[in-house]
């Protein structure tokens, strides 16, 4: 790893398209097509899932209207933690940062299990009849990932861009093959289909399809003209995610029949092969094999994207002295190398514990629900807090723009709050496990909430300079941006 040199990330590296690549890679279109959408069809509103995805996108776009306004005044590597500080105060920001950091680090651990299992067991098993140890496979791939991440954010953007293009090509090819062979069933717009099954669970699982869009806030310091680039990237990310997922889901339910979609998905739930079967049916066995390989590419890209996000939350909290300041050093390429190493070690250690404790059980039944399920809940809650922060921030300033700073983000907050409550109530479904050690995981967020409040009170009374620094760090960076802009002009 390169020697640490500064406490600032590399600036002026990312355009809007690069940020969109980083975000969409975290969303993992092929993984959603193969894993998440069939789950939403099975447990949610069946053939109405495409509309559920559309409704979630509308809710997120409403939030994005207010988010675009606040990012014009705030740019920082702290993501939604920074927004919470501005809107709800330092202690709320501290709690938000802790929940987000816990969530993103948990995500890398859980996703590591998924990556190792499919890359080491499922794909080589189906293609060549051999299997590799999932942990060792994941470790090798994660070493490649951290080397890419520490090489600079622009390198990650290029790699993720290539992976994303391949994923989108597969989803579009599959969708059009269904469109041309059987047609897309317009029955998805009928009320009995939309409200069939459980629309609420359909909305909840559709919301998980968008996990990762919020990462646009994390790359502000590294963006070109961030006050314009980040809002544009956010709008673009939500719209593109919506179009890809709606198109893929519509293809699946049209192929099996919207009236039978839920029953068919339930039949294939245990094997998890519904999308693979449909791809082979419409595109042939060769593209079925390519879909298997692209699933691994998708998981690799998502791991790289979330690794970058986790590192930036650790870096930001380290720079604010909430976590050890040692984390706030970057290498000569401007990457938060120390924070990335900590995230790498955390994920590997957690994965090793599960590998040693449960050697005979597939990690998708143990580590996956612990990591990804818990992280999904944490990130949805962070999104809701950020939406509320936007509303409060502009109301305190008596901003006259009622639609963009109150009504739209307020409606977005209500939707995200509902998603958060649903995720807590239906957590075993989100996590994919009803094991006791999985079901109790939401209590970690309660501990983070209480601990964050107590820690904030301690900092305010005993270390006021650190407490003040929770917001001063944000203001300092915005001043640097303004100075840089003035120099250019």
N, C-alpha and C positions, 0 to 999 in steps of 0.2 A: 504494500500500500504506500502511496505517496506521503511524504512528510507533511504534517499539518502546518498551515501557515497563517490563516486568517479566521475571523469569525463571521465572514460574509460569504454568501453563496455567489456563484458566478452570475454576473448580471448580463442582460441583453443577449441571452442565448436562444430563447424560445419565441417563435411566432405563434399566432393563434392556431395554425394547423398542427404544429408540434405538440402544443398542449392538448389539443383534441386527440391526437394519437395516444398520448400518455394516458388520457382519461378513458378512451374507448378500449384500450388494451386491458385496463383493469376490469372493465365491464365484461370482457371475454365473450364476444358474440357466439362463437361456436359452442362454448361451454353452456351458455344459456340455452341455445337451440337444442342441445342434446340432453342436458340435465334438468335445467330449471323449468323450462316451458312445459315439458310433459308432466312434471310435478304439479305445476299450477293447474293444468288441465284436469289432472286426476283428483286433486283435493279442492280446487277452486270452483269456478263456474263453467267448467267444461269448454264447449265451443265458443263461449263468450270471452275467453281469455284475451284475444286480441283487443277487445274493447276495454278490458280491465287495464291492459298495458297503456292504451291511449289515455285513459282517465288519469292514471298515475303521472304520465308525461305532462298533462295539462296542469296538474297540481304543482309539479316541480317547476314548470315554466312560470307559474304565478309567483312562486318564491323567487325565481331567477330575476324577475322584474325588479324587485327590491334589492336583491343581491347585486345586480348590475349597478345600482345607484351607490351602494356603500363601497363597492370596490373602486369606484372612481375617487373615493376619498381615503382609501386604506389599501395598502399593499404590504404583504408580509408573508414569510414562510410558515407562519403559525396557522394558516388556514382558518377554519371556523373558530378556533380558539381566539384568534385575533378579533374576529367579528363579535364574539361574545364579550370580550373585554370592552370593546367600544360601546356595545349596546346595553349590557347588563352589569357591567362593572368587573373589577379585577378578580374578585372571588369566583364569580360565575364563569369568567374566562378560565380561571385556574381549574375549576371542576370540568369544564368542557375539554380543556387540553388534556387532562388526565384520562377522561373517558375515551377521547379520540386516540390517544397514544396507546392505551390498553387495547382498544379495538383493533387498530392497525397492526400492532405487534401480534395479537392473537390471530389475525387473518393470515399473516405470513406463516405462522406455525401450522394452522389448519390447511392452508392451500398447499403447503409443502407435502403434507400427507397425500393430498389428491394428486399432485404432480408426480410424486414417486410411485404411487399405486398404478396410475394409468400408464406412465412411461416405462415402469419396470416390470409390471405384472400383466396388465390387460392387453396393451398393444403388442408387445413381443409374444405374448401367449397366443393371441389370435392370429398373428401373422406368421410366426415361425415355430410355435409350439414350445417355446422356452420362457422361463420367468426369471427375473432378477430380484434381488432383495430390494424392497421398496425404499428402505431407509438409505441404503448406499446409493441407489439411483438418484434419490432426491438430493443427497449431499453433493454429488458430482454436479448436478444441474444448478444447485444453489451457489456453488463456488463460481460457476460461469456467470451466474446472475450478479453476484456481488462484484465481480471483476468489471462487468459492464456498467453497473451502477456507480462505482468509484471512478470510472473513466470520464465521467461528466454527464450531465443531464442530456446534452445534445446527442451523445452516443445512444443512450437509452431511447430517445425519441426516434432515432433512425431505425433501430432494431424493432421497436414496437410498431413503427409505421409499416414495415415490411410484413410483420406477423398479422397486423390488422387487415391489410389489403387482402392477404390470402384468406383470412377468415370471412371477410365480407363477400369475396368472390364465391366462396362455397355456399353461404347463406342465400345469396341472390340467385345463384345457379339452381339450387334446390327449389327455391320459391317459384322461379319462372318455369321450371320443369313441371311443377304441379299446376301452375296457371294454364300452361299450354295443353296439358294432358287431361286434366279433370275440371279446370276452372276454379276460381275462388268463389266460395259459397257466400252470397250476400245475406244469408240468414243470420250471420253473426250480429247484424244490427237489430234483429228482432228482440223485443223486451223479454220474451220467454226464454231466449237463449242467454241474453246478458245476465238476467237474474236467476238463471238455472243453477242448480248446485249451490255453492256458497260464493256469492260475489265478494263478500268481505275477505275471505281467505284468498280468492283470486287477486284482489287488490293488494293484499299483503305480499303474496309471492311475486306479483308483478313489480312491486316496489323494490324487492331484492334484485330484480333484473337491472336496476339503475344504480346499484351500489358502486361507487367509484366516480360518479359524475362530480361529486363535491371536491375532488382532488384539484380542480382548476384553481381553487383558492390557495393551494400549497405552493404553486409555482410562480407566484407573482413577482418575487424578487429576481427570478431568473428570466422573466419575460421581457420582450421588447415592447416598450410603451404599455406597461401592465394595466394602466387605468382604462385602456381601450381593449387590449388583447384579451384580458381575463374575462370580462363580460361577454365578448364575442365568442370566445371558446366555450363558455358555459352554455349559452343559447345553442350553439352548434352541436355541442356534445349531447344535450338532452334531446334535441330534434333528431339527430342521426341515430341515437340509441333507440328512440321510439320507432322510427321508420324500420330499422333493421329487425327489431323484436316483433313488431306488429306483422311485418311481412313474413317472418319465419313462423310465427304462431298461426297466422292465417293459412299458410301453406299446410301446416300439420293438421289442423282441424278440418280443412277442406278435403285433404287426402283421405282421412278416415271417416269423414262425415260428421257434421257438427252435432247431430243428434246422438251419435255413438261415441263422440270423442272422449267423454269422461270414462265410459266403461272400458274402451279400448286402452286408454292410458293406465287405468287401474290394473288391467290384465298384464301389462308390460312393466309395471312399476318395479317389481322385484329384480327383474333382469336388467332394467334400465336401457333397453335396446330399441325402443319405439322409433326414435329418430333415425337410428342406423338402418333399421329395416326399411323405412320410408325412403331414405336416400338411395339404398341399393335398388329398391323397387322402381324409382323414377330415373335414377342416373346410372345404375349398373354397379357391379361388384368392385370395379376399379376405383370409382369415386367413393364407394363405401370404405375402401382401404384408405384412401386419401383423407376421408373424414376422420378416421381413427387417428391418423398422424396429425391432422390439424387440431384435433382435440388436445393433444400433447403440446403443440405449438401455442394454442390458446391458453392453456394452463401455465406454460412457461412465461408468456407475455404478461399474464395477470400477476404472476409471482413477482416479476421484475417491477411492474407498476406499483404494486402495493409495498414492495420493499423500498422503493424510492419515497413513497408517501410516509411510511413508518419512520424512515430515517429523518425526514424533514420535521416531523412532529417532535422527535427526540432532540434534534438540533435546536428547534425553536424554544423548547422548554429549557434546554441547557443554556442557551444564550440569555434567557430571562432569569437564570439562576434558580429556577424551580427544581430542576434536576441538576446533577453535577455539571459545572461549567465546562468541564473537560469535553463534553459532547458537542460543544459549540465551535469546534475547530474544523475547518475545511482543508482539503488538500490543494495542491497547486492547480488542479483543474476546476476548483470551485465546488467540489462535491463534498457533502457532509460525511466524510469517510469514517470518522469515529462512530457517529450515530448509526451508520449503515452496518458497521462491524458488530455493534451491540445488538442490533436487530437480528443479524445473521446468527450470532451465538445464541440468542434467546430462542429463536425458532428451532435451531438444530438441537439444543439441549432438551426442549420440550418434546420434540419428535423422538429423540433418543430414549427419553423416559417411557414413552408409549411403546416404542419398539421393544424395550427390555421387559416392561411389565406385562404386555399383552402380545407376545410374539406370534401367536397362532391366529389372532383376530385381525382381519383386514383393517387398515387405518381409516378407511372411509366409514367404518362403523364406530370408531373411537375418537381419534384425533380430529377428524373432519368436523363432526358436530360440535366438539369442544371449541375448536378454533374458529371455523367459518361461521357457524351458527351464532356463537356469542359475539363475534365481530360484527356481523350483520345487525344485530340488535343495537350494539353500541353506536354504530355509524348512523343508523336511522334516528336514534335519539339526538345525536350531535347535529344532524340536519335540522331537526325540529327546534333545538335550542338556537341555532344560527338564524332560522326564520324569525323566531320571536325577537332575537336581538336586533334584527334589521328594523322591525316595527318600532320597538322601544327607542332605538337610537334616533330615528327621524321624528318620532312624536315628541321627544324631549327637546328637539331643536325647532319644533313647530313648523316643520317643512310644509310648504303649501301644496306640494304635489301629492294629492290624496290617493290617486290611483297607483302610482309607481312606488310610493313609500309607505302606504297603509293598507289599502284595500287588497291589492294583488298579493303582497307578501303576507298579509294577515290571513287571507284564504289559504295560501300555501302553508302557513304555520298550522292552521286547523287540520288540514289534510295530513301533514306530517305528524302532528300530535296523535291523530287517530291511528296512523300506521304504527307509531311507537307503542301505543297502548295495546294494539292488536298483536304486535310482535312479542310483547311481554306475556299476554294472555295465551297466545298460541306458540309459545317458545319451543315446546317439543317438536312442533311441526316445522318451524323455521330451522331448528337445529337438526332435524331428521333423526331424533333419538329421544326415547323416554327414560333412559337410564338416570338414576338419581344424581350421579355426579354431573350430568348434563343439565338436568332440570333446575338445579340450585345455582347455576352460573349467573343468572340475572342479579343475584344478591351481591356479586362482586361490584356491580355498578352502584348499588346502594352504599357499599363500603367506600367506593370512590367518591360518591357524593358527600357523605358525611366526613370522610377523611379530607376532601378538598376544602370543605367549609372550615374545618378545624385548622387545617394547615394555613389557609388564608388568614384566619384570625391570629394565628401564631406569627406569621410574617408581618402582619399589620402592626402588632404590638412589639415584637422582639427584633424584627429585621425590616424596618420600614423602607430602607433603601431598595431591598429586593421586591417588596410589595409595590412600591412606586414604579419599579422597573418593568412590571407587567404591562404597563401602558406606555411608559417612556420609550421602551424598545420599539414599539410600533410607530410612535411619533418621530423617533430618530430616523427610521428608515424612510418615512414619507418625506422628511426634510431633505434627505440625501437625494431622493428622486426629483424633488422640485429643483434642487441645486443643479443636478445633472441636466435637467431639461432646460434650465436657464442658460447653462453654459453652451448647450447645443444651438440655442436660438441666438 
